[in-house]
Amino acid sequence: MNTVYIGLGANLNAPEAQLRNALDALSTSPVCSLAQVSSFYASKPMGPQDQPDYVNAVAKLITALPAIEVLDLLQQIEHQHGRVRKAERWGPRTLDLDILLYNDTQIATQRLTVPHYGLCEREFVVFPLLEIAPELTLPTGQVLADIAASLPRNGLTAISHYHDAASLV
């Protein structure tokens, strides 16, 4: 079985509900098990500031799927929740699901980069990930707690939790 950490984010159409719906979809999927979910965090948008604040979280999945099939599953869930991919980077979105880590593997293909290329610079990824995996060392050898110690929180605030504990492994 594979351990996969997923970053979740949304800032349109009731963002907390978007994250809950995506987590519900993952928890009921026959191809993965939802093992842990961080708190939900309010964060300032990356890139253009003329958009709503985001809600972010990190989830831990257990699955037999290869990484590319996890990516396909996540993109299918995004699409089902109204995600429209645009050329604009870092723009507003109904749902964004990213593979942050896949086991201790490093992957570099046209479709997928793991660890996620922005993992270490994004407070809205580092701190939720640290919440559920405080002892984590990245495949690059970097210790997550050390990354967090030098990363500003930029107003990142825990705001709520995913309450469907019955679905967690």
N, CA, C and O atoms as a DFTB+ gen file, in Angstrom:
676 C
 N C O
     1  1       0.837      -1.191       0.000
     2  2       0.000       0.000       0.000
     3  2       0.877       1.248       0.000
     4  3       2.001       1.248       0.504
     5  1       0.331       2.297      -0.576
     6  2       1.053       3.551      -0.718
     7  2       0.458       4.611       0.200
     8  3      -0.756       4.677       0.395
     9  1       1.332       5.434       0.755
    10  2       0.914       6.572       1.566
    11  2       1.056       7.819       0.715
    12  3       2.126       8.105       0.177
    13  1      -0.052       8.563       0.600
    14  2      -0.079       9.749      -0.252
    15  2      -0.606      10.917       0.564
    16  3      -1.645      10.808       1.215
    17  1       0.104      12.024       0.529
    18  2      -0.371      13.255       1.158
    19  2      -0.911      14.166       0.064
    20  3      -0.251      14.415      -0.944
    21  1      -2.116      14.653       0.285
    22  2      -2.829      15.468      -0.699
    23  2      -3.047      16.859      -0.113
    24  3      -3.481      16.987       1.032
    25  1      -2.751      17.895      -0.883
    26  2      -3.094      19.258      -0.512
    27  2      -4.446      19.610      -1.105
    28  3      -4.704      19.328      -2.275
    29  1      -5.313      20.225      -0.307
    30  2      -6.636      20.648      -0.759
    31  2      -6.744      22.153      -0.601
    32  3      -6.267      22.713       0.386
    33  1      -7.370      22.810      -1.571
    34  2      -7.588      24.246      -1.476
    35  2      -8.785      24.664      -2.301
    36  3      -9.101      24.047      -3.318
    37  1      -9.456      25.728      -1.851
    38  2     -10.600      26.289      -2.569
    39  2     -10.808      27.718      -2.098
    40  3     -10.517      28.056      -0.951
    41  1     -11.324      28.567      -3.013
    42  2     -11.693      29.913      -2.593
    43  2     -12.951      30.423      -3.297
    44  3     -13.250      31.616      -3.240
    45  1     -13.686      29.532      -3.957
    46  2     -14.942      29.899      -4.611
    47  2     -16.054      28.934      -4.194
    48  3     -15.792      27.793      -3.815
    49  1     -17.293      29.412      -4.269
    50  2     -18.472      28.554      -4.074
    51  2     -18.423      27.779      -2.756
    52  3     -18.425      26.548      -2.757
    53  1     -18.379      28.499      -1.636
    54  2     -18.365      27.883      -0.291
    55  2     -17.140      26.979      -0.120
    56  3     -17.276      25.755      -0.116
    57  1     -15.956      27.561       0.019
    58  2     -14.714      26.782       0.045
    59  2     -14.667      25.664       1.087
    60  3     -14.179      24.574       0.789
    61  1     -15.165      25.912       2.304
    62  2     -15.132      24.838       3.301
    63  2     -15.979      23.661       2.840
    64  3     -15.579      22.508       3.002
    65  1     -17.130      23.938       2.275
    66  2     -17.996      22.870       1.761
    67  2     -17.312      22.137       0.608
    68  3     -17.440      20.919       0.489
    69  1     -16.594      22.865      -0.234
    70  2     -15.863      22.223      -1.336
    71  2     -14.848      21.227      -0.792
    72  3     -14.738      20.111      -1.302
    73  1     -14.092      21.629       0.256
    74  2     -13.113      20.715       0.837
    75  2     -13.797      19.517       1.478
    76  3     -13.344      18.386       1.307
    77  1     -14.879      19.746       2.213
    78  2     -15.614      18.639       2.845
    79  2     -16.144      17.661       1.786
    80  3     -16.059      16.444       1.955
    81  1     -16.686      18.208       0.702
    82  2     -17.207      17.342      -0.366
    83  2     -16.092      16.517      -1.013
    84  3     -16.280      15.338      -1.313
    85  1     -14.936      17.140      -1.227
    86  2     -13.799      16.405      -1.804
    87  2     -13.332      15.316      -0.846
    88  3     -13.029      14.202      -1.275
    89  1     -13.271      15.625       0.445
    90  2     -12.867      14.622       1.433
    91  2     -13.902      13.496       1.523
    92  3     -13.543      12.330       1.683
    93  1     -15.177      13.851       1.419
    94  2     -16.223      12.820       1.388
    95  2     -16.026      11.901       0.181
    96  3     -16.154      10.682       0.293
    97  1     -15.716      12.494      -0.968
    98  2     -15.485      11.693      -2.178
    99  2     -14.294      10.752      -1.988
   100  3     -14.344       9.593      -2.399
   101  1     -13.234      11.249      -1.370
   102  2     -12.063      10.404      -1.120
   103  2     -12.382       9.311      -0.097
   104  3     -11.944       8.170      -0.245
   105  1     -13.147       9.664       0.941
   106  2     -13.436       8.690       2.000
   107  2     -14.375       7.583       1.527
   108  3     -14.388       6.497       2.107
   109  1     -15.154       7.841       0.492
   110  2     -16.072       6.818      -0.013
   111  2     -15.548       6.123      -1.267
   112  3     -16.203       5.228      -1.802
   113  1     -14.384       6.528      -1.731
   114  2     -13.793       5.904      -2.915
   115  2     -13.379       4.462      -2.606
   116  3     -12.796       4.201      -1.553
   117  1     -13.670       3.537      -3.500
   118  2     -13.261       2.143      -3.270
   119  2     -11.766       1.909      -3.492
   120  3     -11.265       0.824      -3.199
   121  1     -11.043       2.914      -4.007
   122  2      -9.636       2.714      -4.353
   123  2      -8.665       3.376      -3.387
   124  3      -7.453       3.307      -3.588
   125  1      -9.184       4.023      -2.332
   126  2      -8.295       4.621      -1.348
   127  2      -9.004       4.716      -0.005
   128  3     -10.230       4.640       0.076
   129  1      -8.213       4.882       1.038
   130  2      -8.740       5.089       2.381
   131  2      -8.227       6.425       2.889
   132  3      -7.042       6.733       2.760
   133  1      -9.110       7.205       3.459
   134  2      -8.745       8.486       4.052
   135  2      -8.267       8.218       5.475
   136  3      -9.060       7.822       6.329
   137  1      -6.978       8.431       5.739
   138  2      -6.383       8.068       7.025
   139  2      -6.346       9.222       8.015
   140  3      -6.583       9.017       9.205
   141  1      -6.052      10.437       7.546
   142  2      -5.963      11.604       8.428
   143  2      -6.313      12.847       7.632
   144  3      -6.130      12.900       6.416
   145  1      -6.821      13.848       8.342
   146  2      -7.102      15.148       7.733
   147  2      -6.684      16.225       8.720
   148  3      -7.007      16.152       9.906
   149  1      -5.972      17.212       8.232
   150  2      -5.583      18.343       9.072
   151  2      -6.797      19.221       9.349
   152  3      -7.883      19.008       8.810
   153  1      -6.584      20.199      10.194
   154  2      -7.571      21.266      10.336
   155  2      -7.714      21.977       9.006
   156  3      -6.849      21.865       8.138
   157  1      -8.805      22.707       8.844
   158  2      -8.959      23.602       7.705
   159  2      -8.340      24.934       8.110
   160  3      -8.502      25.385       9.243
   161  1      -7.630      25.559       7.172
   162  2      -6.927      26.807       7.433
   163  2      -7.371      27.883       6.452
   164  3      -7.566      27.613       5.267
   165  1      -7.530      29.100       6.953
   166  2      -7.750      30.261       6.088
   167  2      -6.377      30.789       5.697
   168  3      -5.483      30.909       6.535
   169  1      -6.220      31.106       4.403
   170  2      -4.936      31.619       3.931
   171  2      -5.149      32.674       2.862
   172  3      -6.159      32.682       2.157
   173  1      -4.181      33.554       2.762
   174  2      -4.193      34.577       1.726
   175  2      -3.866      33.923       0.386
   176  3      -3.108      32.954       0.340
   177  1      -4.433      34.447      -0.711
   178  2      -4.148      33.845      -2.016
   179  2      -2.701      34.069      -2.440
   180  3      -2.092      35.094      -2.131
   181  1      -2.169      33.082      -3.156
   182  2      -0.884      33.254      -3.836
   183  2      -1.176      34.009      -5.124
   184  3      -2.277      33.897      -5.664
   185  1      -0.242      34.756      -5.615
   186  2      -0.466      35.437      -6.883
   187  2      -1.415      36.605      -6.732
   188  3      -1.297      37.374      -5.778
   189  1      -2.364      36.758      -7.663
   190  2      -3.259      37.919      -7.636
   191  2      -4.005      38.022      -6.309
   192  3      -4.605      37.054      -5.845
   193  1      -3.958      39.207      -5.709
   194  2      -4.598      39.415      -4.409
   195  2      -6.048      39.866      -4.528
   196  3      -6.734      40.012      -3.516
   197  1      -6.519      40.085      -5.740
   198  2      -7.900      40.535      -5.948
   199  2      -8.841      39.338      -6.095
   200  3      -9.669      39.293      -7.004
   201  1      -8.702      38.376      -5.192
   202  2      -9.548      37.195      -5.167
   203  2      -9.800      36.843      -3.699
   204  3      -9.073      37.299      -2.817
   205  1     -10.827      36.032      -3.439
   206  2     -11.126      35.673      -2.046
   207  2      -9.990      34.875      -1.401
   208  3      -9.184      34.244      -2.085
   209  1      -9.948      34.921      -0.060
   210  2      -9.013      34.085       0.676
   211  2      -9.344      32.620       0.417
   212  3     -10.455      32.276       0.013
   213  1      -8.361      31.776       0.659
   214  2      -8.507      30.332       0.452
   215  2      -8.817      29.619       1.760
   216  3      -8.575      30.137       2.850
   217  1      -9.353      28.428       1.619
   218  2      -9.415      27.454       2.694
   219  2      -8.553      26.286       2.225
   220  3      -8.728      25.784       1.115
   221  1      -7.615      25.856       3.082
   222  2      -6.675      24.792       2.736
   223  2      -6.655      23.719       3.806
   224  3      -7.008      23.965       4.959
   225  1      -6.240      22.531       3.413
   226  2      -6.054      21.404       4.330
   227  2      -5.108      20.411       3.670
   228  3      -4.785      20.533       2.488
   229  1      -4.670      19.434       4.443
   230  2      -3.870      18.326       3.927
   231  2      -4.499      17.034       4.427
   232  3      -4.919      16.941       5.580
   233  1      -4.561      16.042       3.550
   234  2      -5.104      14.726       3.899
   235  2      -4.076      13.649       3.592
   236  3      -3.275      13.765       2.665
   237  1      -4.125      12.602       4.398
   238  2      -3.286      11.427       4.182
   239  2      -4.174      10.310       3.654
   240  3      -5.185       9.962       4.263
   241  1      -3.781       9.754       2.511
   242  2      -4.513       8.651       1.892
   243  2      -3.657       7.394       1.907
   244  3      -2.428       7.457       1.863
   245  1      -4.326       6.261       1.970
   246  2      -3.680       4.965       1.784
   247  2      -4.343       4.339       0.557
   248  3      -5.568       4.252       0.477
   249  1      -3.516       3.904      -0.396
   250  2      -4.068       3.368      -1.644
   251  2      -3.096       2.401      -2.296
   252  3      -1.888       2.456      -2.064
   253  1      -3.642       1.521      -3.110
   254  2      -2.816       0.631      -3.926
   255  2      -2.525       1.254      -5.291
   256  3      -1.731       0.719      -6.064
   257  1      -3.168       2.381      -5.584
   258  2      -3.009       3.016      -6.894
   259  2      -1.593       3.540      -7.109
   260  3      -0.966       4.032      -6.171
   261  1      -1.088       3.439      -8.331
   262  2       0.150       4.136      -8.666
   263  2      -0.103       5.646      -8.678
   264  3      -1.247       6.089      -8.783
   265  1       0.943       6.411      -8.574
   266  2       0.831       7.868      -8.442
   267  2       0.013       8.504      -9.561
   268  3      -0.821       9.368      -9.290
   269  1       0.229       8.105     -10.793
   270  2      -0.482       8.734     -11.918
   271  2      -1.984       8.464     -11.830
   272  3      -2.783       9.306     -12.240
   273  1      -2.375       7.313     -11.307
   274  2      -3.795       7.021     -11.144
   275  2      -4.397       7.806      -9.971
   276  3      -5.583       8.138      -9.992
   277  1      -3.594       8.099      -8.962
   278  2      -4.058       8.999      -7.889
   279  2      -4.307      10.379      -8.486
   280  3      -5.315      11.015      -8.180
   281  1      -3.398      10.843      -9.333
   282  2      -3.583      12.133     -10.003
   283  2      -4.874      12.132     -10.822
   284  3      -5.637      13.096     -10.770
   285  1      -5.122      11.071     -11.568
   286  2      -6.362      10.970     -12.354
   287  2      -7.590      11.048     -11.455
   288  3      -8.554      11.739     -11.781
   289  1      -7.560      10.343     -10.323
   290  2      -8.675      10.371      -9.377
   291  2      -8.905      11.782      -8.842
   292  3     -10.044      12.245      -8.778
   293  1      -7.836      12.459      -8.463
   294  2      -7.961      13.815      -7.931
   295  2      -8.516      14.774      -8.976
   296  3      -9.361      15.613      -8.664
   297  1      -8.045      14.654     -10.211
   298  2      -8.549      15.534     -11.263
   299  2     -10.011      15.239     -11.578
   300  3     -10.762      16.152     -11.923
   301  1     -10.422      13.987     -11.466
   302  2     -11.822      13.637     -11.656
   303  2     -12.684      14.278     -10.560
   304  3     -13.755      14.813     -10.847
   305  1     -12.222      14.226      -9.322
   306  2     -12.960      14.855      -8.213
   307  2     -13.021      16.362      -8.412
   308  3     -14.074      16.965      -8.207
   309  1     -11.912      16.981      -8.807
   310  2     -11.916      18.423      -9.091
   311  2     -12.977      18.760     -10.134
   312  3     -13.761      19.692      -9.955
   313  1     -12.993      18.002     -11.216
   314  2     -13.943      18.238     -12.311
   315  2     -15.391      18.089     -11.819
   316  3     -16.257      18.892     -12.169
   317  1     -15.642      17.069     -11.017
   318  2     -16.991      16.839     -10.478
   319  2     -17.441      17.989      -9.581
   320  3     -18.639      18.201      -9.397
   321  1     -16.491      18.725      -9.028
   322  2     -16.803      19.835      -8.136
   323  2     -16.648      21.194      -8.825
   324  3     -16.489      22.219      -8.162
   325  1     -16.693      21.192     -10.147
   326  2     -16.748      22.440     -10.889
   327  2     -15.425      23.079     -11.219
   328  3     -15.397      24.237     -11.635
   329  1     -14.324      22.370     -11.051
   330  2     -13.017      22.942     -11.368
   331  2     -12.888      23.088     -12.873
   332  3     -13.102      22.136     -13.624
   333  1     -12.539      24.282     -13.302
   334  2     -12.257      24.547     -14.703
   335  2     -10.806      25.006     -14.775
   336  3     -10.442      26.021     -14.181
   337  1      -9.986      24.264     -15.495
   338  2      -8.569      24.632     -15.601
   339  2      -8.413      25.771     -16.602
   340  3      -8.899      25.708     -17.732
   341  1      -7.718      26.816     -16.150
   342  2      -7.497      27.996     -16.987
   343  2      -6.005      28.226     -17.136
   344  3      -5.200      27.658     -16.397
   345  1      -5.647      29.054     -18.087
   346  2      -4.243      29.383     -18.292
   347  2      -3.693      30.211     -17.130
   348  3      -2.497      30.173     -16.843
   349  1      -4.583      30.967     -16.459
   350  2      -4.138      31.816     -15.348
   351  2      -3.675      30.955     -14.179
   352  3      -4.419      30.121     -13.662
   353  1      -2.434      31.180     -13.780
   354  2      -1.882      30.458     -12.645
   355  2      -2.254      31.169     -11.367
   356  3      -2.278      32.399     -11.319
   357  1      -2.544      30.406     -10.333
   358  2      -2.823      30.932      -8.999
   359  2      -4.081      31.792      -8.949
   360  3      -4.217      32.652      -8.080
   361  1      -4.988      31.559      -9.873
   362  2      -6.254      32.283      -9.867
   363  2      -7.262      31.601      -8.965
   364  3      -6.973      30.551      -8.391
   365  1      -8.447      32.189      -8.833
   366  2      -9.488      31.603      -7.991
   367  2      -9.953      30.255      -8.543
   368  3      -9.917      30.018      -9.751
   369  1     -10.390      29.376      -7.637
   370  2     -10.846      28.051      -8.068
   371  2     -11.813      27.449      -7.057
   372  3     -11.769      27.738      -5.862
   373  1     -12.680      26.604      -7.584
   374  2     -13.631      25.919      -6.719
   375  2     -12.946      24.831      -5.910
   376  3     -13.317      24.584      -4.762
   377  1     -11.947      24.177      -6.498
   378  2     -11.266      23.088      -5.804
   379  2      -9.924      22.816      -6.460
   380  3      -9.812      22.764      -7.685
   381  1      -8.914      22.645      -5.628
   382  2      -7.576      22.302      -6.099
   383  2      -7.084      21.146      -5.239
   384  3      -7.002      21.274      -4.017
   385  1      -6.759      20.027      -5.861
   386  2      -6.238      18.851      -5.165
   387  2      -4.878      18.516      -5.756
   388  3      -4.760      18.261      -6.955
   389  1      -3.852      18.516      -4.910
   390  2      -2.484      18.261      -5.371
   391  2      -1.860      17.108      -4.605
   392  3      -2.029      16.993      -3.391
   393  1      -1.142      16.261      -5.315
   394  2      -0.319      15.250      -4.651
   395  2       0.910      15.973      -4.120
   396  3       1.691      16.535      -4.889
   397  1       1.075      15.957      -2.813
   398  2       2.240      16.579      -2.189
   399  2       3.389      15.576      -2.087
   400  3       4.530      15.873      -2.444
   401  1       3.059      14.380      -1.590
   402  2       4.042      13.316      -1.399
   403  2       3.404      11.978      -1.759
   404  3       2.219      11.756      -1.508
   405  1       4.188      11.105      -2.339
   406  2       3.757       9.747      -2.663
   407  2       4.841       8.822      -2.132
   408  3       5.906       8.691      -2.735
   409  1       4.562       8.176      -0.993
   410  2       5.574       7.386      -0.286
   411  2       6.818       8.257      -0.094
   412  3       6.709       9.440       0.232
   413  1       7.972       7.679      -0.293
   414  2       9.227       8.434      -0.218
   415  2       9.797       8.631      -1.616
   416  3      11.009       8.751      -1.797
   417  1       8.903       8.663      -2.600
   418  2       9.287       8.674      -4.005
   419  2       9.465      10.086      -4.527
   420  3       8.754      11.007      -4.127
   421  1      10.416      10.240      -5.416
   422  2      10.555      11.469      -6.187
   423  2      10.128      11.135      -7.619
   424  3      10.610      10.172      -8.216
   425  1       9.219      11.945      -8.152
   426  2       8.673      11.718      -9.487
   427  2       8.816      13.008     -10.280
   428  3       8.501      14.087      -9.778
   429  1       9.282      12.903     -11.493
   430  2       9.389      14.070     -12.372
   431  2       8.972      13.651     -13.778
   432  3       9.787      13.161     -14.560
   433  1       7.699      13.849     -14.087
   434  2       7.182      13.564     -15.423
   435  2       6.493      14.827     -15.924
   436  3       6.383      15.817     -15.201
   437  1       6.037      14.783     -17.152
   438  2       5.347      15.936     -17.725
   439  2       4.072      16.270     -16.940
   440  3       3.721      17.441     -16.797
   441  1       3.383      15.249     -16.434
   442  2       2.112      15.454     -15.726
   443  2       2.249      15.583     -14.219
   444  3       1.360      16.137     -13.573
   445  1       3.336      15.088     -13.642
   446  2       3.396      14.981     -12.190
   447  2       4.801      15.206     -11.665
   448  3       5.771      14.622     -12.149
   449  1       4.886      16.073     -10.657
   450  2       6.139      16.301      -9.938
   451  2       5.874      16.050      -8.456
   452  3       5.002      16.678      -7.855
   453  1       6.638      15.124      -7.877
   454  2       6.517      14.777      -6.468
   455  2       7.917      14.655      -5.893
   456  3       8.765      13.996      -6.494
   457  1       8.189      15.277      -4.732
   458  2       7.318      16.126      -3.949
   459  2       6.821      17.313      -4.771
   460  3       7.477      17.762      -5.712
   461  1       5.643      17.806      -4.388
   462  2       5.052      18.948      -5.086
   463  2       6.065      20.081      -5.130
   464  3       6.712      20.381      -4.127
   465  1       6.200      20.703      -6.285
   466  2       7.265      21.697      -6.494
   467  2       7.217      22.880      -5.533
   468  3       8.257      23.489      -5.281
   469  1       6.058      23.230      -4.988
   470  2       5.975      24.381      -4.088
   471  2       5.806      24.023      -2.628
   472  3       5.587      24.903      -1.796
   473  1       5.906      22.746      -2.306
   474  2       5.620      22.287      -0.949
   475  2       6.363      23.082       0.120
   476  3       5.742      23.529       1.084
   477  1       7.640      23.265      -0.019
   478  2       8.457      23.858       1.045
   479  2       8.289      25.368       1.199
   480  3       8.698      25.924       2.218
   481  1       7.703      26.041       0.218
   482  2       7.552      27.495       0.281
   483  2       6.147      27.933       0.672
   484  3       5.915      29.128       0.852
   485  1       5.220      27.023       0.805
   486  2       3.815      27.380       0.991
   487  2       3.348      27.055       2.406
   488  3       3.197      25.889       2.772
   489  1       3.125      28.089       3.181
   490  2       2.688      27.894       4.561
   491  2       1.375      27.126       4.639
   492  3       1.151      26.375       5.588
   493  1       0.508      27.310       3.649
   494  2      -0.797      26.647       3.655
   495  2      -0.696      25.165       3.326
   496  3      -1.698      24.450       3.367
   497  1       0.512      24.696       2.998
   498  2       0.784      23.270       2.822
   499  2       1.623      22.759       3.994
   500  3       1.303      21.732       4.593
   501  1       2.695      23.478       4.315
   502  2       3.640      23.021       5.337
   503  2       2.971      22.849       6.701
   504  3       3.134      21.805       7.332
   505  1       2.223      23.852       7.167
   506  2       1.677      23.769       8.519
   507  2       0.546      22.740       8.659
   508  3       0.507      22.044       9.673
   509  1      -0.374      22.609       7.694
   510  2      -1.341      21.510       7.796
   511  2      -0.676      20.126       7.706
   512  3      -1.092      19.191       8.390
   513  1       0.345      20.004       6.872
   514  2       1.071      18.739       6.765
   515  2       1.782      18.431       8.079
   516  3       1.758      17.292       8.544
   517  1       2.404      19.424       8.672
   518  2       3.088      19.252       9.948
   519  2       2.101      18.818      11.037
   520  3       2.449      18.034      11.920
   521  1       0.891      19.326      10.970
   522  2      -0.135      18.961      11.957
   523  2      -0.406      17.453      11.960
   524  3      -0.576      16.863      13.027
   525  1      -0.448      16.829      10.793
   526  2      -0.775      15.396      10.732
   527  2       0.458      14.498      10.591
   528  3       0.355      13.281      10.744
   529  1       1.609      15.084      10.304
   530  2       2.837      14.280      10.151
   531  2       4.021      15.028      10.765
   532  3       4.933      15.432      10.044
   533  1       4.018      15.219      12.094
   534  2       5.035      16.057      12.732
   535  2       6.461      15.529      12.644
   536  3       7.410      16.297      12.809
   537  1       6.630      14.251      12.390
   538  2       7.972      13.659      12.319
   539  2       8.449      13.464      10.884
   540  3       9.480      12.830      10.662
   541  1       7.730      13.989       9.923
   542  2       7.979      13.699       8.510
   543  2       9.311      14.257       8.015
   544  3       9.675      15.399       8.293
   545  1      10.020      13.417       7.277
   546  2      11.199      13.825       6.512
   547  2      10.847      13.625       5.044
   548  3      10.381      12.555       4.653
   549  1      11.069      14.645       4.239
   550  2      10.747      14.585       2.814
   551  2      11.727      13.664       2.087
   552  3      12.823      13.411       2.587
   553  1      11.343      13.161       0.915
   554  2      12.249      12.301       0.142
   555  2      13.570      12.996      -0.205
   556  3      14.558      12.331      -0.517
   557  1      13.587      14.313      -0.151
   558  2      14.806      15.077      -0.423
   559  2      15.741      15.123       0.787
   560  3      16.858      15.634       0.695
   561  1      15.273      14.579       1.938
   562  2      16.072      14.598       3.162
   563  2      15.752      15.767       4.077
   564  3      16.238      15.812       5.208
   565  1      14.947      16.711       3.614
   566  2      14.574      17.857       4.435
   567  2      13.576      17.424       5.504
   568  3      12.671      16.632       5.238
   569  1      13.751      17.950       6.711
   570  2      12.855      17.655       7.817
   571  2      11.743      18.699       7.810
   572  3      12.010      19.900       7.841
   573  1      10.496      18.234       7.768
   574  2       9.359      19.149       7.666
   575  2       9.334      20.155       8.809
   576  3       9.049      21.330       8.582
   577  1       9.625      19.723      10.029
   578  2       9.609      20.634      11.179
   579  2      10.642      21.748      11.009
   580  3      10.398      22.880      11.427
   581  1      11.784      21.447      10.407
   582  2      12.805      22.469      10.161
   583  2      12.322      23.477       9.118
   584  3      12.568      24.676       9.246
   585  1      11.643      22.994       8.101
   586  2      11.080      23.886       7.077
   587  2      10.071      24.822       7.733
   588  3      10.092      26.030       7.493
   589  1       9.188      24.265       8.562
   590  2       8.155      25.062       9.228
   591  2       8.764      26.109      10.149
   592  3       8.238      27.216      10.259
   593  1       9.869      25.773      10.814
   594  2      10.490      26.693      11.770
   595  2      10.991      27.971      11.103
   596  3      11.099      29.012      11.751
   597  1      11.295      27.892       9.810
   598  2      11.823      29.081       9.121
   599  2      10.827      29.702       8.142
   600  3      11.178      30.610       7.389
   601  1       9.583      29.210       8.155
   602  2       8.584      29.685       7.200
   603  2       7.576      30.593       7.897
   604  3       6.957      30.175       8.876
   605  1       7.394      31.826       7.420
   606  2       6.380      32.687       8.039
   607  2       4.979      32.140       7.798
   608  3       4.710      31.524       6.766
   609  1       4.088      32.370       8.761
   610  2       2.709      31.870       8.653
   611  2       1.843      32.765       7.763
   612  3       0.792      32.323       7.299
   613  1       2.249      33.987       7.518
   614  2       1.519      34.899       6.619
   615  2       0.021      34.964       6.922
   616  3      -0.800      34.997       6.005
   617  1      -0.327      34.981       8.195
   618  2      -1.731      35.091       8.574
   619  2      -2.499      33.782       8.524
   620  3      -3.709      33.781       8.748
   621  1      -1.836      32.669       8.238
   622  2      -2.488      31.364       8.191
   623  2      -3.154      31.079       9.539
   624  3      -2.518      31.178      10.588
   625  1      -4.452      30.723       9.496
   626  2      -5.221      30.524      10.722
   627  2      -6.078      29.277      10.613
   628  3      -6.798      29.097       9.631
   629  1      -6.004      28.409      11.624
   630  2      -6.888      27.241      11.663
   631  2      -8.309      27.720      11.921
   632  3      -8.542      28.516      12.830
   633  1      -9.262      27.239      11.123
   634  2     -10.639      27.739      11.238
   635  2     -11.675      26.662      11.539
   636  3     -12.717      26.979      12.113
   637  1     -11.434      25.404      11.177
   638  2     -12.418      24.350      11.422
   639  2     -11.769      22.999      11.186
   640  3     -10.578      22.902      10.891
   641  1     -12.588      21.946      11.323
   642  2     -12.102      20.576      11.154
   643  2     -13.046      19.800      10.250
   644  3     -14.220      20.141      10.106
   645  1     -12.515      18.764       9.655
   646  2     -13.330      17.805       8.915
   647  2     -13.856      16.810       9.935
   648  3     -13.070      16.131      10.596
   649  1     -15.167      16.712      10.074
   650  2     -15.732      15.951      11.197
   651  2     -16.167      14.538      10.872
   652  3     -16.758      13.883      11.731
   653  1     -15.910      14.041       9.698
   654  2     -16.392      12.710       9.364
   655  2     -15.398      11.650       9.841
   656  3     -14.825      10.916       9.037
   657  1     -15.205      11.581      11.146
   658  2     -14.201      10.674      11.721
   659  2     -14.496       9.214      11.413
   660  3     -13.571       8.402      11.388
   661  1     -15.738       8.858      11.181
   662  2     -16.096       7.466      10.897
   663  2     -15.426       6.968       9.628
   664  3     -15.228       5.765       9.459
   665  1     -15.075       7.891       8.732
   666  2     -14.486       7.475       7.466
   667  2     -12.969       7.317       7.542
   668  3     -12.348       6.817       6.604
   669  1     -12.375       7.742       8.655
   670  2     -10.921       7.677       8.750
   671  2     -10.474       6.279       9.165
   672  3     -11.105       5.622       9.992
   673  1      -9.369       5.846       8.565
   674  2      -8.824       4.508       8.838
   675  2      -8.302       4.452      10.264
   676  3      -7.802       3.414      10.698
